[in-house]
Amino acid sequence: MKLLLTSAGVKNASIRDALVDLLGKPIAESTALCIPTAMYGHPRAGLDRAWQFVAGRSAEPMTDLEWKSVALLELAALPSLPAEQWTPWLRDADVLLFSGGDALYLAHWVRESGLEDLLPTLEQTVWVGMSAGSMVTAPSVGEDFIQWRKGEIEDRALGLVDFAICPHLAEDGMPGNTMAEAVAWAETMPCPSYAIDDQTAIRVVDGRVDVVSEGRWERFGGTAA
């Protein structure tokens, strides 16, 4: 699977070019599945934020990129359906668009739905994440980012990559996470980590990692890239 891990969607030309490169064809010739599941796990996301993401009315460009087609997939619905019904939906999509929200809630439903078992077979599919939709690919997300708690929940994300992500890096006094907060978070993480702002994405293909940015980012520890 190919990954494009963003903080706030496809915000600039460099990230858009990286997406087209991963797709291997124009966006207008590509089919997408929109997956808003993470939104429901975050106490401040709300139904309006989920609708904005799905409808392309949010400030994070994802579903409104002039795709050939965009379909809606809710992971929480999949356990009630036979796998032979929903598996073709994922196999036929060129890209999976994962919203922000709560990363561990999303990880829970990726597992519960059966999608986790299917992911290794989606070799040419592009995973595009925004905020929590990117963070969930890490081994863990860090205590600072856990909003959804089901009992004694373990900080275990999907581990599709070997680094963690702090999104929404911002200048002091601006909405988001300051560099000081990112540094403090990184010191608690058991793996290499990146802090990225909303103009930055991390591209991962066959284990190769590179950063695509028109903004600010920082890597902490390890040898992930």
Rosetta blueprint (number, residue, H / E / L):
1 M L
2 K E
3 L E
4 L E
5 L E
6 T E
7 S L
8 A L
9 G L
10 V L
11 K L
12 N L
13 A H
14 S H
15 I H
16 R H
17 D H
18 A H
19 L H
20 V H
21 D H
22 L H
23 L H
24 G L
25 K L
26 P L
27 I H
28 A H
29 E H
30 S L
31 T E
32 A E
33 L E
34 C E
35 I E
36 P L
37 T H
38 A H
39 M H
40 Y H
41 G H
42 H L
43 P L
44 R L
45 A L
46 G H
47 L H
48 D H
49 R H
50 A H
51 W H
52 Q H
53 F H
54 V H
55 A H
56 G L
57 R L
58 S L
59 A L
60 E L
61 P L
62 M L
63 T L
64 D L
65 L L
66 E L
67 W L
68 K L
69 S E
70 V E
71 A E
72 L E
73 L L
74 E L
75 L H
76 A H
77 A H
78 L H
79 P H
80 S H
81 L L
82 P L
83 A H
84 E H
85 Q H
86 W H
87 T H
88 P H
89 W H
90 L H
91 R H
92 D H
93 A L
94 D L
95 V E
96 L E
97 L E
98 F E
99 S L
100 G L
101 G L
102 D L
103 A H
104 L H
105 Y H
106 L H
107 A H
108 H H
109 W H
110 V H
111 R H
112 E H
113 S H
114 G L
115 L H
116 E H
117 D H
118 L H
119 L H
120 P H
121 T H
122 L L
123 E L
124 Q L
125 T L
126 V E
127 W E
128 V E
129 G E
130 M E
131 S L
132 A H
133 G H
134 S H
135 M H
136 V L
137 T L
138 A L
139 P L
140 S L
141 V L
142 G L
143 E H
144 D H
145 F H
146 I L
147 Q L
148 W L
149 R L
150 K L
151 G L
152 E L
153 I L
154 E L
155 D L
156 R L
157 A L
158 L L
159 G L
160 L L
161 V L
162 D L
163 F L
164 A E
165 I E
166 C E
167 P L
168 H L
169 L E
170 A L
171 E L
172 D L
173 G L
174 M L
175 P L
176 G L
177 N E
178 T L
179 M H
180 A H
181 E H
182 A H
183 V H
184 A H
185 W H
186 A H
187 E L
188 T L
189 M L
190 P L
191 C L
192 P L
193 S E
194 Y E
195 A E
196 I E
197 D L
198 D L
199 Q L
200 T E
201 A E
202 I E
203 R E
204 V E
205 V E
206 D L
207 G L
208 R E
209 V E
210 D E
211 V E
212 V E
213 S E
214 E L
215 G L
216 R L
217 W E
218 E E
219 R E
220 F E
221 G L
222 G L
223 T L
224 A L
225 A L
